[in-house]
Amino acid sequence: MKNRTYRYFEGEPLYPFGYGLSYSKFEYSNLKLSSTELDAGNPLEVDVDVKNAGQHAGDEVVELYITFSQVAGRASAGASRL
């Protein structure tokens, strides 16, 4: 089975497990945030529509990444505007 399955593959895979390849295509729309300002300790609710726009059935994992705005004089633990 050497070089026939990833179990015995000794090289670097082109697309590692979890890379995100799919037989389908997904579209995101109507992103809504419960607030445009995020305060430490307070929840943020996020709604988004996800549509399978491909020709095959598939699963999608939605991830959202938030970063702090670069505002002069803002403390790093304070509120962040989204």
Biopython code that builds the backbone (N, CA, C, O; Angstrom):
import numpy as np
from Bio.PDB.StructureBuilder import StructureBuilder

atoms = [
    (1, "MET", "N", (0.814, -1.210, 0.000)),
    (1, "MET", "CA", (0.000, 0.000, 0.000)),
    (1, "MET", "C", (0.855, 1.271, 0.000)),
    (1, "MET", "O", (0.312, 2.376, 0.019)),
    (2, "LYS", "N", (2.166, 1.132, -0.021)),
    (2, "LYS", "CA", (3.025, 2.310, -0.010)),
    (2, "LYS", "C", (2.733, 3.189, -1.228)),
    (2, "LYS", "O", (2.606, 2.689, -2.345)),
    (3, "ASN", "N", (2.628, 4.507, -1.001)),
    (3, "ASN", "CA", (2.328, 5.516, -2.020)),
    (3, "ASN", "C", (0.938, 5.365, -2.634)),
    (3, "ASN", "O", (0.670, 5.942, -3.688)),
    (4, "ARG", "N", (0.055, 4.604, -2.000)),
    (4, "ARG", "CA", (-1.306, 4.445, -2.507)),
    (4, "ARG", "C", (-2.334, 5.102, -1.592)),
    (4, "ARG", "O", (-3.438, 5.416, -2.039)),
    (5, "THR", "N", (-1.998, 5.313, -0.331)),
    (5, "THR", "CA", (-2.903, 5.976, 0.603)),
    (5, "THR", "C", (-2.082, 6.935, 1.455)),
    (5, "THR", "O", (-0.863, 6.797, 1.562)),
    (6, "TYR", "N", (-2.770, 7.923, 2.069)),
    (6, "TYR", "CA", (-2.070, 8.855, 2.944)),
    (6, "TYR", "C", (-1.534, 8.175, 4.193)),
    (6, "TYR", "O", (-0.612, 8.683, 4.832)),
    (7, "ARG", "N", (-2.104, 7.029, 4.545)),
    (7, "ARG", "CA", (-1.629, 6.322, 5.735)),
    (7, "ARG", "C", (-0.151, 5.965, 5.613)),
    (7, "ARG", "O", (0.577, 5.991, 6.606)),
    (8, "TYR", "N", (0.290, 5.637, 4.422)),
    (8, "TYR", "CA", (1.678, 5.226, 4.212)),
    (8, "TYR", "C", (2.487, 6.282, 3.448)),
    (8, "TYR", "O", (3.635, 6.038, 3.079)),
    (9, "PHE", "N", (1.894, 7.443, 3.215)),
    (9, "PHE", "CA", (2.568, 8.506, 2.470)),
    (9, "PHE", "C", (3.608, 9.167, 3.358)),
    (9, "PHE", "O", (3.304, 9.561, 4.484)),
    (10, "GLU", "N", (4.832, 9.292, 2.861)),
    (10, "GLU", "CA", (5.916, 9.859, 3.665)),
    (10, "GLU", "C", (6.278, 11.274, 3.269)),
    (10, "GLU", "O", (7.077, 11.910, 3.957)),
    (11, "GLY", "N", (5.717, 11.796, 2.178)),
    (11, "GLY", "CA", (6.013, 13.153, 1.725)),
    (11, "GLY", "C", (5.083, 14.184, 2.341)),
    (11, "GLY", "O", (4.351, 13.883, 3.284)),
    (12, "GLU", "N", (5.110, 15.393, 1.812)),
    (12, "GLU", "CA", (4.246, 16.488, 2.251)),
    (12, "GLU", "C", (3.022, 16.520, 1.344)),
    (12, "GLU", "O", (3.177, 16.712, 0.138)),
    (13, "PRO", "N", (1.801, 16.337, 1.874)),
    (13, "PRO", "CA", (0.617, 16.331, 1.018)),
    (13, "PRO", "C", (0.372, 17.694, 0.388)),
    (13, "PRO", "O", (0.646, 18.722, 1.007)),
    (14, "LEU", "N", (-0.137, 17.712, -0.828)),
    (14, "LEU", "CA", (-0.445, 18.953, -1.522)),
    (14, "LEU", "C", (-1.544, 19.720, -0.792)),
    (14, "LEU", "O", (-1.456, 20.939, -0.640)),
    (15, "TYR", "N", (-2.569, 19.017, -0.346)),
    (15, "TYR", "CA", (-3.665, 19.618, 0.412)),
    (15, "TYR", "C", (-3.856, 18.815, 1.700)),
    (15, "TYR", "O", (-4.455, 17.741, 1.657)),
    (16, "PRO", "N", (-3.369, 19.301, 2.840)),
    (16, "PRO", "CA", (-3.483, 18.552, 4.087)),
    (16, "PRO", "C", (-4.931, 18.439, 4.549)),
    (16, "PRO", "O", (-5.793, 19.202, 4.114)),
    (17, "PHE", "N", (-5.190, 17.480, 5.435)),
    (17, "PHE", "CA", (-6.525, 17.273, 5.967)),
    (17, "PHE", "C", (-7.064, 18.573, 6.559)),
    (17, "PHE", "O", (-6.359, 19.264, 7.294)),
    (18, "GLY", "N", (-8.319, 18.902, 6.237)),
    (18, "GLY", "CA", (-8.938, 20.116, 6.752)),
    (18, "GLY", "C", (-8.661, 21.346, 5.919)),
    (18, "GLY", "O", (-9.032, 22.449, 6.323)),
    (19, "TYR", "N", (-8.024, 21.200, 4.770)),
    (19, "TYR", "CA", (-7.647, 22.345, 3.943)),
    (19, "TYR", "C", (-8.868, 23.099, 3.427)),
    (19, "TYR", "O", (-8.787, 24.306, 3.201)),
    (20, "GLY", "N", (-9.984, 22.426, 3.237)),
    (20, "GLY", "CA", (-11.197, 23.104, 2.812)),
    (20, "GLY", "C", (-11.619, 22.808, 1.391)),
    (20, "GLY", "O", (-12.470, 23.511, 0.846)),
    (21, "LEU", "N", (-11.056, 21.797, 0.782)),
    (21, "LEU", "CA", (-11.476, 21.443, -0.569)),
    (21, "LEU", "C", (-12.872, 20.847, -0.530)),
    (21, "LEU", "O", (-13.219, 20.132, 0.409)),
    (22, "SER", "N", (-13.671, 21.138, -1.543)),
    (22, "SER", "CA", (-15.036, 20.641, -1.587)),
    (22, "SER", "C", (-15.429, 20.375, -3.028)),
    (22, "SER", "O", (-14.859, 20.953, -3.953)),
    (23, "TYR", "N", (-16.394, 19.508, -3.212)),
    (23, "TYR", "CA", (-16.944, 19.274, -4.539)),
    (23, "TYR", "C", (-18.039, 20.282, -4.854)),
    (23, "TYR", "O", (-18.605, 20.271, -5.947)),
    (24, "SER", "N", (-18.334, 21.143, -3.905)),
    (24, "SER", "CA", (-19.393, 22.112, -4.080)),
    (24, "SER", "C", (-18.864, 23.528, -3.862)),
    (24, "SER", "O", (-17.698, 23.715, -3.515)),
    (25, "LYS", "N", (-19.726, 24.519, -4.067)),
    (25, "LYS", "CA", (-19.371, 25.922, -3.879)),
    (25, "LYS", "C", (-20.429, 26.552, -2.975)),
    (25, "LYS", "O", (-21.622, 26.294, -3.135)),
    (26, "PHE", "N", (-19.990, 27.376, -2.028)),
    (26, "PHE", "CA", (-20.916, 27.998, -1.087)),
    (26, "PHE", "C", (-20.852, 29.514, -1.203)),
    (26, "PHE", "O", (-19.789, 30.094, -1.425)),
    (27, "GLU", "N", (-22.016, 30.144, -1.047)),
    (27, "GLU", "CA", (-22.112, 31.602, -1.103)),
    (27, "GLU", "C", (-22.611, 32.112, 0.244)),
    (27, "GLU", "O", (-23.504, 31.522, 0.852)),
    (28, "TYR", "N", (-22.021, 33.221, 0.703)),
    (28, "TYR", "CA", (-22.408, 33.867, 1.949)),
    (28, "TYR", "C", (-23.102, 35.180, 1.611)),
    (28, "TYR", "O", (-22.671, 35.897, 0.708)),
    (29, "SER", "N", (-24.189, 35.502, 2.340)),
    (29, "SER", "CA", (-24.875, 36.781, 2.121)),
    (29, "SER", "C", (-25.598, 37.200, 3.395)),
    (29, "SER", "O", (-25.744, 36.414, 4.332)),
    (30, "ASN", "N", (-26.045, 38.444, 3.411)),
    (30, "ASN", "CA", (-26.855, 39.015, 4.500)),
    (30, "ASN", "C", (-26.194, 38.905, 5.876)),
    (30, "ASN", "O", (-26.838, 38.515, 6.849)),
    (31, "LEU", "N", (-24.905, 39.251, 5.951)),
    (31, "LEU", "CA", (-24.210, 39.245, 7.236)),
    (31, "LEU", "C", (-24.795, 40.329, 8.132)),
    (31, "LEU", "O", (-24.883, 41.491, 7.737)),
    (32, "LYS", "N", (-25.195, 39.942, 9.341)),
    (32, "LYS", "CA", (-25.763, 40.890, 10.302)),
    (32, "LYS", "C", (-25.085, 40.700, 11.649)),
    (32, "LYS", "O", (-24.949, 39.574, 12.127)),
    (33, "LEU", "N", (-24.658, 41.800, 12.262)),
    (33, "LEU", "CA", (-24.049, 41.788, 13.592)),
    (33, "LEU", "C", (-25.017, 42.412, 14.581)),
    (33, "LEU", "O", (-25.728, 43.355, 14.234)),
    (34, "SER", "N", (-25.058, 41.903, 15.807)),
    (34, "SER", "CA", (-25.954, 42.456, 16.824)),
    (34, "SER", "C", (-25.499, 43.835, 17.285)),
    (34, "SER", "O", (-26.280, 44.577, 17.881)),
    (35, "SER", "N", (-24.248, 44.185, 17.016)),
    (35, "SER", "CA", (-23.716, 45.483, 17.419)),
    (35, "SER", "C", (-22.531, 45.833, 16.532)),
    (35, "SER", "O", (-21.821, 44.947, 16.056)),
    (36, "THR", "N", (-22.318, 47.125, 16.311)),
    (36, "THR", "CA", (-21.138, 47.552, 15.558)),
    (36, "THR", "C", (-19.969, 47.846, 16.487)),
    (36, "THR", "O", (-18.873, 48.176, 16.034)),
    (37, "GLU", "N", (-20.213, 47.724, 17.808)),
    (37, "GLU", "CA", (-19.173, 47.952, 18.795)),
    (37, "GLU", "C", (-19.108, 46.747, 19.721)),
    (37, "GLU", "O", (-20.132, 46.296, 20.234)),
    (38, "LEU", "N", (-17.914, 46.232, 19.934)),
    (38, "LEU", "CA", (-17.728, 45.036, 20.747)),
    (38, "LEU", "C", (-16.988, 45.400, 22.020)),
    (38, "LEU", "O", (-15.861, 45.895, 21.978)),
    (39, "ASP", "N", (-17.630, 45.152, 23.151)),
    (39, "ASP", "CA", (-17.018, 45.407, 24.446)),
    (39, "ASP", "C", (-16.589, 44.084, 25.067)),
    (39, "ASP", "O", (-17.294, 43.081, 24.951)),
    (40, "ALA", "N", (-15.436, 44.083, 25.724)),
    (40, "ALA", "CA", (-14.921, 42.865, 26.359)),
    (40, "ALA", "C", (-15.950, 42.292, 27.321)),
    (40, "ALA", "O", (-16.513, 43.017, 28.142)),
    (41, "GLY", "N", (-16.194, 40.994, 27.220)),
    (41, "GLY", "CA", (-17.118, 40.319, 28.115)),
    (41, "GLY", "C", (-18.552, 40.278, 27.625)),
    (41, "GLY", "O", (-19.364, 39.536, 28.178)),
    (42, "ASN", "N", (-18.887, 41.054, 26.604)),
    (42, "ASN", "CA", (-20.249, 41.065, 26.076)),
    (42, "ASN", "C", (-20.317, 40.217, 24.805)),
    (42, "ASN", "O", (-19.394, 40.242, 23.991)),
    (43, "PRO", "N", (-21.411, 39.467, 24.636)),
    (43, "PRO", "CA", (-21.522, 38.610, 23.452)),
    (43, "PRO", "C", (-21.805, 39.415, 22.182)),
    (43, "PRO", "O", (-22.333, 40.526, 22.229)),
    (44, "LEU", "N", (-21.447, 38.835, 21.079)),
    (44, "LEU", "CA", (-21.752, 39.395, 19.760)),
    (44, "LEU", "C", (-22.506, 38.320, 19.000)),
    (44, "LEU", "O", (-21.998, 37.214, 18.812)),
    (45, "GLU", "N", (-23.722, 38.643, 18.561)),
    (45, "GLU", "CA", (-24.503, 37.690, 17.781)),
    (45, "GLU", "C", (-24.293, 37.981, 16.300)),
    (45, "GLU", "O", (-24.303, 39.134, 15.869)),
    (46, "VAL", "N", (-24.105, 36.915, 15.533)),
    (46, "VAL", "CA", (-23.848, 37.040, 14.098)),
    (46, "VAL", "C", (-24.821, 36.149, 13.350)),
    (46, "VAL", "O", (-24.976, 34.972, 13.678)),
    (47, "ASP", "N", (-25.478, 36.713, 12.342)),
    (47, "ASP", "CA", (-26.359, 35.951, 11.458)),
    (47, "ASP", "C", (-25.823, 36.070, 10.038)),
    (47, "ASP", "O", (-25.379, 37.138, 9.617)),
    (48, "VAL", "N", (-25.868, 34.964, 9.307)),
    (48, "VAL", "CA", (-25.441, 34.977, 7.907)),
    (48, "VAL", "C", (-26.186, 33.870, 7.173)),
    (48, "VAL", "O", (-26.436, 32.802, 7.732)),
    (49, "ASP", "N", (-26.532, 34.126, 5.943)),
    (49, "ASP", "CA", (-27.147, 33.105, 5.097)),
    (49, "ASP", "C", (-26.043, 32.398, 4.328)),
    (49, "ASP", "O", (-25.184, 33.043, 3.727)),
    (50, "VAL", "N", (-26.067, 31.076, 4.347)),
    (50, "VAL", "CA", (-25.100, 30.268, 3.610)),
    (50, "VAL", "C", (-25.879, 29.411, 2.627)),
    (50, "VAL", "O", (-26.786, 28.673, 3.010)),
    (51, "LYS", "N", (-25.513, 29.517, 1.350)),
    (51, "LYS", "CA", (-26.226, 28.793, 0.303)),
    (51, "LYS", "C", (-25.264, 27.870, -0.441)),
    (51, "LYS", "O", (-24.167, 28.276, -0.824)),
    (52, "ASN", "N", (-25.684, 26.640, -0.638)),
    (52, "ASN", "CA", (-24.921, 25.722, -1.468)),
    (52, "ASN", "C", (-25.256, 26.067, -2.916)),
    (52, "ASN", "O", (-26.336, 25.736, -3.406)),
    (53, "ALA", "N", (-24.330, 26.730, -3.593)),
    (53, "ALA", "CA", (-24.552, 27.181, -4.963)),
    (53, "ALA", "C", (-23.941, 26.223, -5.980)),
    (53, "ALA", "O", (-23.919, 26.516, -7.175)),
    (54, "GLY", "N", (-23.455, 25.103, -5.520)),
    (54, "GLY", "CA", (-22.826, 24.129, -6.407)),
    (54, "GLY", "C", (-23.812, 23.081, -6.889)),
    (54, "GLY", "O", (-25.001, 23.123, -6.571)),
    (55, "GLN", "N", (-23.298, 22.159, -7.648)),
    (55, "GLN", "CA", (-24.127, 21.098, -8.210)),
    (55, "GLN", "C", (-24.097, 19.828, -7.362)),
    (55, "GLN", "O", (-24.764, 18.848, -7.694)),
    (56, "HIS", "N", (-23.334, 19.836, -6.274)),
    (56, "HIS", "CA", (-23.203, 18.654, -5.423)),
    (56, "HIS", "C", (-23.574, 18.998, -3.987)),
    (56, "HIS", "O", (-23.417, 20.142, -3.559)),
    (57, "ALA", "N", (-24.061, 18.020, -3.250)),
    (57, "ALA", "CA", (-24.315, 18.208, -1.823)),
    (57, "ALA", "C", (-22.984, 18.422, -1.109)),
    (57, "ALA", "O", (-21.955, 17.895, -1.531)),
    (58, "GLY", "N", (-23.008, 19.187, -0.042)),
    (58, "GLY", "CA", (-21.777, 19.425, 0.694)),
    (58, "GLY", "C", (-22.051, 20.012, 2.059)),
    (58, "GLY", "O", (-23.173, 20.431, 2.346)),
    (59, "ASP", "N", (-21.046, 20.045, 2.894)),
    (59, "ASP", "CA", (-21.107, 20.645, 4.224)),
    (59, "ASP", "C", (-20.160, 21.828, 4.259)),
    (59, "ASP", "O", (-19.127, 21.824, 3.589)),
    (60, "GLU", "N", (-20.511, 22.842, 5.040)),
    (60, "GLU", "CA", (-19.680, 24.031, 5.150)),
    (60, "GLU", "C", (-19.553, 24.411, 6.615)),
    (60, "GLU", "O", (-20.538, 24.365, 7.353)),
    (61, "VAL", "N", (-18.370, 24.783, 7.043)),
    (61, "VAL", "CA", (-18.126, 25.298, 8.386)),
    (61, "VAL", "C", (-17.865, 26.786, 8.254)),
    (61, "VAL", "O", (-16.941, 27.199, 7.553)),
    (62, "VAL", "N", (-18.678, 27.595, 8.928)),
    (62, "VAL", "CA", (-18.568, 29.055, 8.849)),
    (62, "VAL", "C", (-17.670, 29.542, 9.973)),
    (62, "VAL", "O", (-17.862, 29.172, 11.132)),
    (63, "GLU", "N", (-16.691, 30.369, 9.634)),
    (63, "GLU", "CA", (-15.791, 30.946, 10.623)),
    (63, "GLU", "C", (-15.778, 32.458, 10.453)),
    (63, "GLU", "O", (-15.851, 32.962, 9.332)),
    (64, "LEU", "N", (-15.687, 33.182, 11.565)),
    (64, "LEU", "CA", (-15.630, 34.635, 11.556)),
    (64, "LEU", "C", (-14.421, 35.068, 12.364)),
    (64, "LEU", "O", (-14.237, 34.624, 13.497)),
    (65, "TYR", "N", (-13.600, 35.929, 11.791)),
    (65, "TYR", "CA", (-12.400, 36.426, 12.465)),
    (65, "TYR", "C", (-12.563, 37.919, 12.722)),
    (65, "TYR", "O", (-12.952, 38.668, 11.827)),
    (66, "ILE", "N", (-12.268, 38.346, 13.932)),
    (66, "ILE", "CA", (-12.411, 39.745, 14.337)),
    (66, "ILE", "C", (-11.048, 40.264, 14.777)),
    (66, "ILE", "O", (-10.316, 39.590, 15.502)),
    (67, "THR", "N", (-10.722, 41.467, 14.330)),
    (67, "THR", "CA", (-9.490, 42.119, 14.779)),
    (67, "THR", "C", (-9.831, 43.493, 15.339)),
    (67, "THR", "O", (-10.851, 44.079, 14.977)),
    (68, "PHE", "N", (-8.987, 44.002, 16.212)),
    (68, "PHE", "CA", (-9.190, 45.338, 16.766)),
    (68, "PHE", "C", (-8.812, 46.393, 15.736)),
    (68, "PHE", "O", (-7.857, 46.236, 14.975)),
    (69, "SER", "N", (-9.582, 47.463, 15.734)),
    (69, "SER", "CA", (-9.264, 48.600, 14.871)),
    (69, "SER", "C", (-7.987, 49.257, 15.366)),
    (69, "SER", "O", (-7.706, 49.256, 16.564)),
    (70, "GLN", "N", (-7.226, 49.809, 14.457)),
    (70, "GLN", "CA", (-6.009, 50.534, 14.816)),
    (70, "GLN", "C", (-6.369, 52.002, 15.040)),
    (70, "GLN", "O", (-6.336, 52.809, 14.111)),
    (71, "VAL", "N", (-6.714, 52.336, 16.290)),
    (71, "VAL", "CA", (-7.105, 53.699, 16.638)),
    (71, "VAL", "C", (-6.062, 54.262, 17.599)),
    (71, "VAL", "O", (-5.770, 53.655, 18.629)),
    (72, "ALA", "N", (-5.504, 55.414, 17.264)),
    (72, "ALA", "CA", (-4.487, 56.034, 18.117)),
    (72, "ALA", "C", (-5.063, 56.333, 19.501)),
    (72, "ALA", "O", (-6.148, 56.904, 19.613)),
    (73, "GLY", "N", (-4.343, 55.950, 20.546)),
    (73, "GLY", "CA", (-4.764, 56.241, 21.901)),
    (73, "GLY", "C", (-5.738, 55.240, 22.497)),
    (73, "GLY", "O", (-6.119, 55.371, 23.661)),
    (74, "ARG", "N", (-6.148, 54.242, 21.721)),
    (74, "ARG", "CA", (-7.093, 53.246, 22.227)),
    (74, "ARG", "C", (-6.347, 52.205, 23.041)),
    (74, "ARG", "O", (-5.311, 51.693, 22.617)),
    (75, "ALA", "N", (-6.879, 51.900, 24.205)),
    (75, "ALA", "CA", (-6.279, 50.850, 25.041)),
    (75, "ALA", "C", (-6.598, 49.494, 24.406)),
    (75, "ALA", "O", (-7.677, 49.317, 23.840)),
    (76, "SER", "N", (-5.683, 48.549, 24.493)),
    (76, "SER", "CA", (-5.867, 47.256, 23.846)),
    (76, "SER", "C", (-7.006, 46.443, 24.454)),
    (76, "SER", "O", (-7.532, 45.552, 23.787)),
    (77, "ALA", "N", (-7.405, 46.717, 25.689)),
    (77, "ALA", "CA", (-8.480, 45.949, 26.326)),
    (77, "ALA", "C", (-9.830, 46.649, 26.218)),
    (77, "ALA", "O", (-10.818, 46.169, 26.773)),
    (78, "GLY", "N", (-9.886, 47.763, 25.519)),
    (78, "GLY", "CA", (-11.125, 48.527, 25.419)),
    (78, "GLY", "C", (-12.054, 48.026, 24.335)),
    (78, "GLY", "O", (-11.887, 46.924, 23.813)),
    (79, "ALA", "N", (-13.027, 48.840, 24.005)),
    (79, "ALA", "CA", (-14.004, 48.489, 22.977)),
    (79, "ALA", "C", (-13.383, 48.542, 21.601)),
    (79, "ALA", "O", (-12.440, 49.297, 21.366)),
    (80, "SER", "N", (-13.905, 47.751, 20.700)),
    (80, "SER", "CA", (-13.439, 47.740, 19.312)),
    (80, "SER", "C", (-14.611, 47.965, 18.397)),
    (80, "SER", "O", (-15.665, 47.354, 18.576)),
    (81, "ARG", "N", (-14.449, 48.829, 17.422)),
    (81, "ARG", "CA", (-15.488, 49.083, 16.433)),
    (81, "ARG", "C", (-15.323, 48.094, 15.300)),
    (81, "ARG", "O", (-14.214, 47.885, 14.809)),
    (82, "LEU", "N", (-16.444, 47.468, 14.871)),
    (82, "LEU", "CA", (-16.406, 46.470, 13.819)),
    (82, "LEU", "C", (-16.703, 47.086, 12.479)),
    (82, "LEU", "O", (-16.713, 46.386, 11.466)),
]
sb = StructureBuilder()
sb.init_structure("model")
sb.init_model(0)
sb.init_chain("A")
sb.init_seg("    ")
for serial, (resi, resn, name, xyz) in enumerate(atoms, 1):
    if name == "N":
        sb.init_residue(resn, " ", resi, " ")
    sb.init_atom(name, np.array(xyz, "f"), 0.0, 1.0, " ", f" {name:<3s}", serial, name[0])
structure = sb.get_structure()
